[in-house]
Amino acid sequence: MAPKLRTTPRKQPRQKRSQETVDAILTATAQVLVRHGYEGANTNRIALAAGVSVGSLYQYFPSKEALVTALIERHMEAMWRIIVEAAAKVATASLEDAVREVIGAIFEANAVQPKLSRVLREQVPRVGALRQMNEINQRCIELVLGNLEARRAQILPKDEAMAAFVVVHIVDTLAHLALERHEELSSSALLDETTAVVLRYLRG
């Protein structure tokens, strides 16, 4: 039986200089993954791109898989911040404005380093980090659920939890399909059409 890959960091950076080193390593990991793919990425190549020794890299990350897992976590948190900030703006807005703003934020979040997003999604099963990818969808569902519950009188579906699940996956799927086709997620036409679809579903 093959040994289990270690995908957690060896240690957490405590000082500013250590944090800068970890940031440089993760940024280099992203660059190498986009340029060379998962198979072409290795710790030597990543350390060289980061401007650090392989020994310094191994102080923080025991394997390439640990690097990719940490990169996924950082990428997901960057996406989540965009969505949360947008949702906070529309807490008291109309249903139409809230739907459009949150959809726009999900599109914007998916447009953060789209080439990296594609590589990470391909490598998720390999490093056992599917949890992180699913977690952001679950967070979005809970966020949308709260917004739907606050607007209960304005929506038709009786099961708000199911409605939130449907809305998030409609938007997420459209975002991924658009990226695969190299469509601009900032396109007002795509935002208009997706908003119209979601509002028709919610209003019946």
C-alpha positions in Angstrom: 0.0 0.0 0.0 1.4 3.4 -1.1 2.2 5.8 1.7 -0.4 8.6 2.2 0.8 11.9 0.7 1.2 14.7 3.3 -0.8 17.7 2.1 -0.6 19.9 5.1 2.1 22.5 5.7 5.1 21.5 7.9 4.8 24.8 9.8 3.0 28.1 9.7 4.9 31.3 9.0 5.1 33.5 12.2 7.2 36.5 11.1 6.8 38.9 8.2 9.8 37.5 6.4 8.5 34.0 6.7 5.1 35.0 5.4 6.7 36.8 2.5 8.7 33.6 1.7 5.5 31.5 1.8 3.7 34.0 -0.4 6.5 33.9 -2.9 6.5 30.1 -3.0 2.7 30.0 -3.5 2.8 32.6 -6.2 5.6 30.7 -7.9 3.5 27.5 -7.6 0.6 29.2 -9.4 2.9 30.4 -12.2 4.5 27.0 -12.7 1.2 25.1 -12.7 -0.2 27.5 -15.3 2.9 27.3 -17.5 3.8 23.6 -17.1 0.7 21.8 -15.8 0.6 19.5 -12.8 2.8 16.9 -14.2 5.5 19.4 -15.2 5.5 21.1 -11.8 8.0 20.0 -9.3 9.5 21.5 -6.1 12.8 22.3 -7.8 11.1 24.3 -10.5 8.9 26.0 -8.0 11.8 26.9 -5.7 13.7 28.4 -8.6 10.7 30.5 -9.7 10.2 31.7 -6.1 13.9 32.6 -5.7 14.4 30.3 -2.7 16.3 27.1 -2.1 14.5 23.8 -2.2 15.5 23.4 1.5 13.6 26.6 2.3 10.6 25.4 0.4 10.6 22.1 2.4 10.6 24.0 5.7 7.0 24.9 4.9 5.7 22.4 2.4 6.6 18.7 2.5 5.5 17.9 -1.0 4.1 19.3 -4.3 0.7 18.1 -3.2 0.9 20.2 -0.1 1.8 23.2 -2.2 -1.2 22.7 -4.5 -3.5 22.2 -1.5 -2.3 25.5 0.1 -2.7 27.3 -3.2 -6.3 26.0 -3.5 -7.1 27.3 0.0 -5.6 30.7 -0.8 -7.4 30.9 -4.1 -10.7 30.0 -2.6 -10.4 32.6 0.1 -9.7 35.3 -2.4 -12.8 34.3 -4.3 -14.9 34.2 -1.1 -13.9 37.7 -0.1 -15.3 39.1 -3.4 -18.6 37.4 -2.9 -19.0 38.4 0.8 -18.2 42.0 0.1 -20.8 42.1 -2.7 -23.5 40.4 -0.5 -22.9 43.0 2.3 -23.7 45.8 -0.1 -27.1 44.5 -1.0 -28.4 43.4 2.4 -31.3 45.8 2.2 -31.5 46.0 -1.6 -34.4 44.9 -3.8 -34.5 41.3 -5.0 -33.5 42.4 -8.5 -30.5 44.4 -7.3 -29.4 41.7 -4.9 -29.6 38.9 -7.4 -27.6 40.9 -10.0 -25.0 42.0 -7.5 -24.4 38.5 -6.1 -24.3 36.9 -9.6 -21.8 39.5 -10.7 -19.7 38.8 -7.7 -19.7 35.0 -8.3 -18.7 35.7 -11.9 -15.9 38.1 -10.7 -14.7 35.5 -8.2 -14.5 32.8 -10.9 -12.6 35.3 -13.1 -9.7 35.6 -10.6 -6.8 33.9 -12.4 -9.0 31.8 -14.7 -6.1 29.8 -16.1 -5.0 28.8 -12.6 -8.6 28.0 -11.7 -8.8 25.5 -14.5 -5.5 23.8 -13.5 -6.6 23.6 -9.8 -10.0 22.1 -10.7 -8.2 19.4 -12.8 -5.9 18.6 -9.9 -8.3 18.7 -7.0 -9.0 14.9 -6.9 -5.3 14.2 -7.2 -4.4 16.1 -4.0 -7.6 15.2 -2.1 -8.6 18.9 -1.8 -12.1 18.5 -3.1 -13.3 19.7 0.3 -12.0 23.2 -0.3 -13.7 23.5 -3.7 -17.0 22.2 -2.4 -16.8 24.4 0.7 -17.0 27.6 -1.2 -20.1 26.5 -3.0 -21.7 25.5 0.3 -20.8 28.9 1.7 -22.4 30.6 -1.3 -25.6 28.4 -0.8 -25.8 29.5 2.8 -25.3 33.2 1.9 -27.9 33.0 -0.8 -30.3 31.2 1.5 -30.1 34.0 4.1 -30.9 36.5 1.4 -33.9 34.4 0.1 -35.2 34.0 3.6 -35.1 37.7 4.1 -37.1 38.2 0.9 -39.6 35.3 1.5 -42.6 37.3 0.3 -40.9 38.1 -3.0 -40.0 34.6 -4.2 -42.2 31.7 -5.3 -40.2 28.5 -4.3 -41.4 27.2 -1.0 -38.2 25.5 -0.1 -35.6 28.3 0.3 -32.8 25.9 0.9 -33.4 24.0 -2.4 -33.9 27.3 -4.2 -30.5 28.5 -2.9 -28.9 25.3 -4.0 -30.4 25.6 -7.5 -29.4 29.3 -7.9 -25.8 28.8 -6.8 -25.3 25.8 -9.1 -26.9 27.6 -12.1 -24.6 30.5 -11.7 -21.5 28.4 -10.9 -22.1 26.1 -13.9 -22.6 29.1 -16.3 -19.4 30.7 -15.0 -17.4 27.5 -15.6 -18.9 27.0 -19.1 -18.1 30.6 -20.0 -14.5 30.2 -18.9 -14.1 27.0 -20.9 -15.3 28.9 -23.9 -13.0 31.8 -23.0 -16.0 34.1 -22.7 -15.5 37.3 -20.6 -17.2 36.9 -17.3 -17.4 40.7 -17.1 -19.7 40.7 -20.1 -22.9 42.6 -19.3 -24.8 40.4 -21.7 -23.9 37.3 -19.8 -24.8 39.0 -16.5 -28.1 40.2 -17.9 -29.1 36.8 -19.2 -28.1 34.9 -16.0 -29.9 37.5 -13.8 -33.0 37.1 -16.0 -32.9 33.3 -15.7 -32.5 33.4 -11.9 -35.2 36.0 -11.4 -37.7 34.0 -13.6 -37.0 30.9 -11.4 -37.4 32.8 -8.2 -40.6 34.6 -9.2 -42.2 31.9 -11.2 
